[in-house]
Amino acid sequence: MKKKRKTEPIETGPFKDYPDVMSAEDLRRALRIGRLRAYKLLSAGEIYSFKIGKIYKIPKDSLIAYVNRLDCAEGKGGVQK
């Protein structure tokens, strides 16, 4: 009989208190940016998102990947997951 592997999400980054699928408002709060900038990032595809009707949904992993890309470009360490 195989044992089930117990996996628990481990996050040490600054976004641990945000939901796994975020709204545009959550994105704004997480990045501390305005509404216009948030929607520009989403519509340009800078941060991966999908829409349900007219509402953007952003996987938290996409936000972390975006921040890591910015940090790598600036030579910083990035967000640990």
Secondary structure, DSSP 4 states (H G I P E B T S, - for coil): -PPPPP------STTTTS-SEE-HHHHHHHHT--HHHHHHHHHTTSS--EEETTEEEEEHHHHHHHHHHHHHHHT------
